[in-house]
Amino acid sequence: MAIGVSVYAPELGDGTEPAAHAHPVLQGLAEFQEHLGGRLTIMLLKGIGRPFDVNEVRTDLMLQSIETLKRIEAGRTAASAKKAS
C-alpha cells in the first residue's frame, strides 16, 4: 500500500551543476564533515531500530541513487496524471 510520500525533491539537485561546483548533496556532506572536525560519521539504518554508522560515502552511488529517486518520482507523477485523465 503506497502512502504517496515524495521520494525526490528538487533540492537534491538536477545533475546539471557545472563541473566546477560540487553537487549540492556532496557539498553538504563535505561541509558537515568539516563541521565535525575531520572524520565524517553518518548514521544510517539497516532496518527499523537497527542503526549503523558510516565514515565514507561513495559519491558515484550517491549520485546514482539521487537519479533513481528522481526517475521513481517522475514515474509516479506520470501515472497520477494518466489516472486523472
N, C-alpha and C positions, 0 to 999 in steps of 0.2 A: 504494500500500500504506500503510495507516494504522498508526501505531505506538501509538496510544492515549494520547498525551500530552494532558493537560488544557490547554485554551486560556483558561480563565477560572478565577479564584479569588475567593471572597467578599471577600477583602481589597481587591479593585478597587472595591468599593462597590456598593450595590444601587440607587443612584439615588434613594433616599428621604431623603437627607440634607436637613435643614432649609435653607431658602434662606440663612439667616444663616451657615451653615457651608459652607465650600468642600468640594467633592468630594474624597475622600482622595487621589486621584491628582494633581489640580490643586493641592491643598495641598502635597503632597510636592514637586511641581515648583517651586512658589513658595519653599519652604524651601531647596531645592537651589540655586535662583538666588541667594537671599540668602547662602548659604554660599559661593558662587563670588564674591560681592562685586559683583554688579550684572548682568552680561550672562549670560544663560542659554546654555549650549552643551551640546548633547546629540549624541552620535554615534549615527547610525542606519546601516542597511545598505541599499545598492541591490541587493546580491547577495552571494554568498559572496566574502569578501575585498575587497569594494568599499564601504568606509565613506564617510560624508559627515557633516558637522556641520550642525546646525540651530540657529538662535538664537531661533526663535519656535515656539510650539505653538498651533494653532487649537483652542481649548477645545471648540468645537462638534463638530469632527471627532473629538477625543479621546474625548468622552463618547459619541458615536455609535459609535465603534469598540469601546468597552467593552461597550455594549449588544449589538453584533453578536457579539462573543465570547461573551457570556452566552447568547444565543439558540443559537449553534452548540453550546455545551456542553450546553444543555438538550435539544437535538435528539439529541445523541449518547447522553445518559442515557436518554431515552425509547426510542431504538432498541435500546439494550442491554437494557433492561427487557423490551421486546417480544420480542426474540430469546430471552431467558432463559425466557419463559413458554410 
